[in-house]
Amino acid sequence: MIPFLLLVAALLPGASTVWLLRHHGWLLAGLAGAAVTISLPGLLLAVMVLFPPLGLAAALLSVAAALHAYDEGRVFTGSAWTAAAVLALTCAAVSL
C-alpha cells in the first residue's frame, strides 16, 4: 500500500499540471507535467540539504521501511530503501 501511495504522491503534481494547462495544448501541458514530476526529487534533495532534520527523519523512516522489507524477504525493496536512507543521511551531513 505504501509504494502505491508514494507513486500517487509523486505523480499527482505532474498530473494536475497537465490538467490545468490542457487548454494551451496537450504537448505543452505534457512537457510541463513531466518537468514538474522530474523536478520534485531534486527539490526534495535540496530541501534535505538546507534543512537537516528533514533528512534525518527521512533516513529514519527509510531504515524502518528497509528493515521491514528485509524481514519479509524482499531483498531488492530493502536495498532500495537502504539506498534512500544513505542518500538522506548524505544530504543531512552536507550541511552539518
N, C-alpha and C positions, 0 to 999 in steps of 0.2 A: 504494500500500500504506500509506503514512504517513497519508493522510487517513482511511482505514478504521480504523487503529489509534487515531488521535485520537478518532474518533467512538465507538469501543468504550470507550475510557478515560473519555470524558465521560459516557456513558450507563450504564456499569456500576454506579456508586454508587446512582443512582436506581433501576435495575432490581433491585439487591439489596435496597434499602429496601422496594420493593413486595413482593418475595418474602418478606421477613422479617415484614412487617406484614399479610400477606394474611388472617390469622386474625381481624383486627379489622374486616374488611370491605374490599371492593375499592375503594370510593370513598375511604375514609380512606387506604388504602395507596397509591392512585394519586396523591392530593394530596400525601402525604408524599414520594413518589418524585419528583414534579415539583418540589417545593420544594428537595429535595436537588440535583437536576440544575440548577436555575436558580441556586442559591446558589454553586455551585462557581466560576464565573468571577469573581464578586465576591470570593470568598475568595482566589483566585489574585492578583487585583489588590491586595488588602490586604497579602498576603504580600510582593509585589514592592515595595510602598511601605516596608514595615518592614524588609526585607532586600534592599538594593540590588544585591548581587552576583547574586541570582536574576534580577532584572530585566535586568541586563546580559547574563547568559547567555541568557535568553530572547530578547533583542534580537539577539544574535549568531546564534543558531540561526535566527531568523526571517529575518534578512538573507540567510543562506546559502540557506534554502529559497526566498526570493524571487528571488535570482539564478539559482538552478537552474530555477525556473519560467519566468522571463523567457528563459533560454537555450533552453528547449523551445518557446517561443512561446505559452505560456499566460499571457496578459496579466492576466486577471481574477484568477487564482490568485496571480500575483506581486504584484498590487496588494493583495490581502487579506493576504499575508504581510508586505508593506511596512507596512500599517496596524497589524498586530500588533507589528512592530518599533518603530514610533513610539510606540504605547501602552506597551510595555515600557520604552522609554527614558524616557518621561514619568514613569512610576511610579518608576523608579530615580532620576530627577533631583529628584523631590519631596523626598526625604529626604537628598539630598547637599548 
